[in-house]
């Protein structure tokens, strides 16, 4: 795949996925209803429901939680318009820095270098794992700072710009307690398991993560002995404090060994800490962390500890992707890149259309191009209809009125 798909192609894909998700929920609860088409507006998608009103409508009203969970939205609504029922799903606002548009606008970079956001002047902020001098990365911030989203953007960007023979990825999240069901809504890194660059499935839970860390520490020992550094392995660990709190002394020692010597063997760690005030981070911070990405922190003392320098700016960040990149004494403000669930799903679908040998994959796209042409006028909505599982868009939909008296709040 040489080009980034157009916004219309991504919209078709999103509507297709959402329609399947809604129908799956309805079928699971044996509700006699299905999606037959709908309207796309700037703020919401209105799905047409084909249903036997007496048998299905009342039961649909009871599925708010399941529909919201399946679609990854906080609320859904049901209205009647011109005698037909419509399920309304809000559309998320476009992120300030969409990852794929940022990559399209960034000049070609050296291997294992990726853009992760834009600074105050609109220039890309880069992250590199090209050699051992770049070491490891810490992402720190309070809940809501955007750490997990940044981890996902880093992994996705590396996969889009690197051959699998150059780069291998591994995802670890020790915070899982082993009892709750893993799902993409609560564990956003789960979908990255479909990237062809993954060493193995994402690891969840302290024991599974510790086993992988031990394996990678042994791999590091072998690589150093054999003077090997390729393919580079990027280990992305969310909730690193949970690992430090609950793992054994041996498991922590494996992590410290990777931090101290891993970069020389082509193994780099990207650690995300949502409790940066934990004293357990202190020994980790003394290791070879060449880049620290600091999100919103309300305590300037904690900000100074994790950054290694006074960093009062961290207390003035808004969260949700506001970061400071700290490399030595250099501090750069940037808005982090973001990849939505549907964007990621679309790219994963394209990447996995054909099977590829693990170490012989061609580069997916070193610089995706945007084919969209700016429209002179933006239509208020688009119509789409379902045909054998595909979606057709009509850019000139008929305008119809909505009867507010027949709106049913979920």
Secondary structure, DSSP 8 states (H G I E B T S, - for coil): --S---HHHHHHHHHHHHHHHHHHHHHHTT-SEEEEEEEEESSEEEEEEEE-HHHHHHHHHTTHHHHHHHHT-S-EEEEEETTEEEEEEE-----TTBHHHHHHHS----TTEEEEEEETTS-EEEEE-SSGGG-EEEEE--TTSSHHHHHHHHHHHHHHHS-TTTEEEEEEETT--SSS---TTT-TTGGGGGSTTBSSS-EESHHHHHHHHHHHHHHHHHHHHHT---SEEEEEEESHHHHHHHS-HHHHHHHHHHHHHGGGGTEEEEEEES-TT-TTHHHHHTS-EEEEEE---S-HHHHHHHHSS--GGGGG--SSSEEEEEETTEEEEEEE-B--HHHHHHHHHHHTSS---TT----S-SS--------SS--SEEEEEEETTEEEEESS-------GGGEE--
